[in-house]
Amino acid sequence: MSKIAEADDRGRIVIPREIRKKYGDRYRIIELDDRVELIPLKKDPIEGLRDAVGDAFDRKSIAEIKQEARDAAHEDAIQGVTEPEN
């Protein structure tokens, strides 16, 4: 589907109803070298993360995912302090 939209004097662009019905009302705006893209945001950000990474977080709670991230960051920090760079 291709549509043309123009910004109004306040910089607003109306996303056509059929696109909003299909993808929702929230989008991340990504600026690339040659264009701007709208990426639909899921209502549940963890669902969006799971869609992006597959089953890497399957059957894990948000608390478990956060704790694993903290543990990995802690390990990286310790290794960065204890192992000198070559």
mmCIF file of the C-alpha atoms, coordinates in Angstrom:
data_MODEL
# 
_entry.id   MODEL 
# 
loop_
_atom_site.group_PDB 
_atom_site.id 
_atom_site.type_symbol 
_atom_site.label_atom_id 
_atom_site.label_alt_id 
_atom_site.label_comp_id 
_atom_site.label_asym_id 
_atom_site.label_entity_id 
_atom_site.label_seq_id 
_atom_site.pdbx_PDB_ins_code 
_atom_site.Cartn_x 
_atom_site.Cartn_y 
_atom_site.Cartn_z 
_atom_site.occupancy 
_atom_site.B_iso_or_equiv 
_atom_site.pdbx_formal_charge 
_atom_site.auth_seq_id 
_atom_site.auth_comp_id 
_atom_site.auth_asym_id 
_atom_site.auth_atom_id 
_atom_site.pdbx_PDB_model_num 
ATOM 1  C CA . MET A 1 1  ? 0.000  0.000   0.000  1.00 0.00 ? 1  MET A CA 1 
ATOM 2  C CA . SER A 1 2  ? 1.314  3.433   -0.843 1.00 0.00 ? 2  SER A CA 1 
ATOM 3  C CA . LYS A 1 3  ? -0.183 6.696   0.394  1.00 0.00 ? 3  LYS A CA 1 
ATOM 4  C CA . ILE A 1 4  ? 0.907  10.303  0.268  1.00 0.00 ? 4  ILE A CA 1 
ATOM 5  C CA . ALA A 1 5  ? 0.727  12.442  3.380  1.00 0.00 ? 5  ALA A CA 1 
ATOM 6  C CA . GLU A 1 6  ? 1.739  16.047  3.910  1.00 0.00 ? 6  GLU A CA 1 
ATOM 7  C CA . ALA A 1 7  ? 2.679  17.720  7.150  1.00 0.00 ? 7  ALA A CA 1 
ATOM 8  C CA . ASP A 1 8  ? 0.415  20.559  8.260  1.00 0.00 ? 8  ASP A CA 1 
ATOM 9  C CA . ASP A 1 9  ? 1.724  23.924  9.484  1.00 0.00 ? 9  ASP A CA 1 
ATOM 10 C CA . ARG A 1 10 ? 2.407  22.376  12.925 1.00 0.00 ? 10 ARG A CA 1 
ATOM 11 C CA . GLY A 1 11 ? 4.357  19.409  11.483 1.00 0.00 ? 11 GLY A CA 1 
ATOM 12 C CA . ARG A 1 12 ? 1.608  16.831  12.009 1.00 0.00 ? 12 ARG A CA 1 
ATOM 13 C CA . ILE A 1 13 ? 0.988  14.010  9.548  1.00 0.00 ? 13 ILE A CA 1 
ATOM 14 C CA . VAL A 1 14 ? -2.244 12.037  9.581  1.00 0.00 ? 14 VAL A CA 1 
ATOM 15 C CA . ILE A 1 15 ? -1.766 8.281   9.261  1.00 0.00 ? 15 ILE A CA 1 
ATOM 16 C CA . PRO A 1 16 ? -4.666 6.848   7.240  1.00 0.00 ? 16 PRO A CA 1 
ATOM 17 C CA . ARG A 1 17 ? -7.305 4.949   9.230  1.00 0.00 ? 17 ARG A CA 1 
ATOM 18 C CA . GLU A 1 18 ? -6.749 1.611   7.471  1.00 0.00 ? 18 GLU A CA 1 
ATOM 19 C CA . ILE A 1 19 ? -3.041 1.717   8.389  1.00 0.00 ? 19 ILE A CA 1 
ATOM 20 C CA . ARG A 1 20 ? -3.816 2.652   12.021 1.00 0.00 ? 20 ARG A CA 1 
ATOM 21 C CA . LYS A 1 21 ? -6.353 -0.183  12.225 1.00 0.00 ? 21 LYS A CA 1 
ATOM 22 C CA . LYS A 1 22 ? -3.782 -2.654  10.967 1.00 0.00 ? 22 LYS A CA 1 
ATOM 23 C CA . TYR A 1 23 ? -0.701 -1.437  12.916 1.00 0.00 ? 23 TYR A CA 1 
ATOM 24 C CA . GLY A 1 24 ? -2.001 0.661   15.818 1.00 0.00 ? 24 GLY A CA 1 
ATOM 25 C CA . ASP A 1 25 ? -1.590 4.263   16.929 1.00 0.00 ? 25 ASP A CA 1 
ATOM 26 C CA . ARG A 1 26 ? 2.008  4.310   18.232 1.00 0.00 ? 26 ARG A CA 1 
ATOM 27 C CA . TYR A 1 27 ? 5.102  4.351   16.028 1.00 0.00 ? 27 TYR A CA 1 
ATOM 28 C CA . ARG A 1 28 ? 8.829  4.808   16.432 1.00 0.00 ? 28 ARG A CA 1 
ATOM 29 C CA . ILE A 1 29 ? 10.212 7.283   13.912 1.00 0.00 ? 29 ILE A CA 1 
ATOM 30 C CA . ILE A 1 30 ? 13.498 6.102   12.404 1.00 0.00 ? 30 ILE A CA 1 
ATOM 31 C CA . GLU A 1 31 ? 15.617 8.585   10.453 1.00 0.00 ? 31 GLU A CA 1 
ATOM 32 C CA . LEU A 1 32 ? 17.848 6.910   7.874  1.00 0.00 ? 32 LEU A CA 1 
ATOM 33 C CA . ASP A 1 33 ? 20.258 8.498   5.389  1.00 0.00 ? 33 ASP A CA 1 
ATOM 34 C CA . ASP A 1 34 ? 17.742 8.586   2.555  1.00 0.00 ? 34 ASP A CA 1 
ATOM 35 C CA . ARG A 1 35 ? 14.322 8.280   4.215  1.00 0.00 ? 35 ARG A CA 1 
ATOM 36 C CA . VAL A 1 36 ? 12.206 8.242   7.373  1.00 0.00 ? 36 VAL A CA 1 
ATOM 37 C CA . GLU A 1 37 ? 10.428 5.078   8.479  1.00 0.00 ? 37 GLU A CA 1 
ATOM 38 C CA . LEU A 1 38 ? 7.612  4.489   10.953 1.00 0.00 ? 38 LEU A CA 1 
ATOM 39 C CA . ILE A 1 39 ? 7.915  1.292   12.971 1.00 0.00 ? 39 ILE A CA 1 
ATOM 40 C CA . PRO A 1 40 ? 4.685  0.233   14.728 1.00 0.00 ? 40 PRO A CA 1 
ATOM 41 C CA . LEU A 1 41 ? 5.061  -0.175  18.494 1.00 0.00 ? 41 LEU A CA 1 
ATOM 42 C CA . LYS A 1 42 ? 3.304  -3.027  20.239 1.00 0.00 ? 42 LYS A CA 1 
ATOM 43 C CA . LYS A 1 43 ? 1.095  -2.259  23.235 1.00 0.00 ? 43 LYS A CA 1 
ATOM 44 C CA . ASP A 1 44 ? 3.223  -4.728  25.209 1.00 0.00 ? 44 ASP A CA 1 
ATOM 45 C CA . PRO A 1 45 ? 6.918  -3.820  24.729 1.00 0.00 ? 45 PRO A CA 1 
ATOM 46 C CA . ILE A 1 46 ? 8.029  -7.269  25.902 1.00 0.00 ? 46 ILE A CA 1 
ATOM 47 C CA . GLU A 1 47 ? 5.878  -8.830  23.183 1.00 0.00 ? 47 GLU A CA 1 
ATOM 48 C CA . GLY A 1 48 ? 7.677  -6.620  20.667 1.00 0.00 ? 48 GLY A CA 1 
ATOM 49 C CA . LEU A 1 49 ? 11.034 -7.687  22.091 1.00 0.00 ? 49 LEU A CA 1 
ATOM 50 C CA . ARG A 1 50 ? 10.037 -11.336 21.869 1.00 0.00 ? 50 ARG A CA 1 
ATOM 51 C CA . ASP A 1 51 ? 8.976  -10.823 18.243 1.00 0.00 ? 51 ASP A CA 1 
ATOM 52 C CA . ALA A 1 52 ? 12.399 -9.302  17.509 1.00 0.00 ? 52 ALA A CA 1 
ATOM 53 C CA . VAL A 1 53 ? 14.546 -11.973 19.198 1.00 0.00 ? 53 VAL A CA 1 
ATOM 54 C CA . GLY A 1 54 ? 12.416 -15.061 18.735 1.00 0.00 ? 54 GLY A CA 1 
ATOM 55 C CA . ASP A 1 55 ? 12.268 -17.522 21.590 1.00 0.00 ? 55 ASP A CA 1 
ATOM 56 C CA . ALA A 1 56 ? 15.406 -16.254 23.385 1.00 0.00 ? 56 ALA A CA 1 
ATOM 57 C CA . PHE A 1 57 ? 13.208 -15.005 26.249 1.00 0.00 ? 57 PHE A CA 1 
ATOM 58 C CA . ASP A 1 58 ? 10.535 -17.669 25.967 1.00 0.00 ? 58 ASP A CA 1 
ATOM 59 C CA . ARG A 1 59 ? 8.868  -18.477 29.295 1.00 0.00 ? 59 ARG A CA 1 
ATOM 60 C CA . LYS A 1 60 ? 10.850 -15.837 31.207 1.00 0.00 ? 60 LYS A CA 1 
ATOM 61 C CA . SER A 1 61 ? 9.292  -13.074 33.239 1.00 0.00 ? 61 SER A CA 1 
ATOM 62 C CA . ILE A 1 62 ? 10.267 -9.437  32.896 1.00 0.00 ? 62 ILE A CA 1 
ATOM 63 C CA . ALA A 1 63 ? 12.019 -9.692  36.274 1.00 0.00 ? 63 ALA A CA 1 
ATOM 64 C CA . GLU A 1 64 ? 14.081 -12.664 35.053 1.00 0.00 ? 64 GLU A CA 1 
ATOM 65 C CA . ILE A 1 65 ? 15.038 -10.870 31.828 1.00 0.00 ? 65 ILE A CA 1 
ATOM 66 C CA . LYS A 1 66 ? 16.096 -7.767  33.796 1.00 0.00 ? 66 LYS A CA 1 
ATOM 67 C CA . GLN A 1 67 ? 18.102 -9.831  36.290 1.00 0.00 ? 67 GLN A CA 1 
ATOM 68 C CA . GLU A 1 68 ? 19.930 -11.682 33.505 1.00 0.00 ? 68 GLU A CA 1 
ATOM 69 C CA . ALA A 1 69 ? 20.791 -8.341  31.873 1.00 0.00 ? 69 ALA A CA 1 
ATOM 70 C CA . ARG A 1 70 ? 22.086 -6.968  35.201 1.00 0.00 ? 70 ARG A CA 1 
ATOM 71 C CA . ASP A 1 71 ? 24.140 -10.116 35.830 1.00 0.00 ? 71 ASP A CA 1 
ATOM 72 C CA . ALA A 1 72 ? 25.682 -9.956  32.350 1.00 0.00 ? 72 ALA A CA 1 
ATOM 73 C CA . ALA A 1 73 ? 26.504 -6.246  32.753 1.00 0.00 ? 73 ALA A CA 1 
ATOM 74 C CA . HIS A 1 74 ? 28.043 -6.955  36.172 1.00 0.00 ? 74 HIS A CA 1 
ATOM 75 C CA . GLU A 1 75 ? 30.205 -9.743  34.729 1.00 0.00 ? 75 GLU A CA 1 
ATOM 76 C CA . ASP A 1 76 ? 31.319 -7.488  31.841 1.00 0.00 ? 76 ASP A CA 1 
ATOM 77 C CA . ALA A 1 77 ? 32.224 -4.732  34.303 1.00 0.00 ? 77 ALA A CA 1 
ATOM 78 C CA . ILE A 1 78 ? 34.230 -7.101  36.516 1.00 0.00 ? 78 ILE A CA 1 
ATOM 79 C CA . GLN A 1 79 ? 36.095 -8.566  33.549 1.00 0.00 ? 79 GLN A CA 1 
ATOM 80 C CA . GLY A 1 80 ? 36.871 -5.085  32.240 1.00 0.00 ? 80 GLY A CA 1 
ATOM 81 C CA . VAL A 1 81 ? 38.450 -4.165  35.592 1.00 0.00 ? 81 VAL A CA 1 
ATOM 82 C CA . THR A 1 82 ? 40.333 -7.413  36.265 1.00 0.00 ? 82 THR A CA 1 
ATOM 83 C CA . GLU A 1 83 ? 41.631 -8.159  32.775 1.00 0.00 ? 83 GLU A CA 1 
ATOM 84 C CA . PRO A 1 84 ? 44.079 -5.596  31.357 1.00 0.00 ? 84 PRO A CA 1 
ATOM 85 C CA . GLU A 1 85 ? 43.730 -4.741  27.685 1.00 0.00 ? 85 GLU A CA 1 
ATOM 86 C CA . ASN A 1 86 ? 46.514 -5.826  25.327 1.00 0.00 ? 86 ASN A CA 1 
# 
